[in-house]
């Protein structure tokens, strides 16, 4: 892994993601999600690059998914940022 791969990217929350994060009532799950977001900012390639076709239809190509604490983070990586698109409950979405 090159030094550039470890450069922390800016995290951008979409309104949808922020609303869904606000609906997480478990303090433990919320903390795990926040830690995963920090990890994704540093290592964005850890998420799966092969989401379901329905997710690609909804959020566009180039998205990644990362399961955590019973939720799935749907995000897109750019050179400078990680755009958090949605937070979906349930592993069945993977």
Buried (B, 14 or more C-beta within 10 A) or exposed (E): EEEEEEEEBEBBBBEBBEEBBEEBEEEEBBEBBEEBBEBBBEBBEEBEEEBEEEBEEEBEEEBBBBBBBEBBBBBBBEEEBBBBBBBBBEEEBB
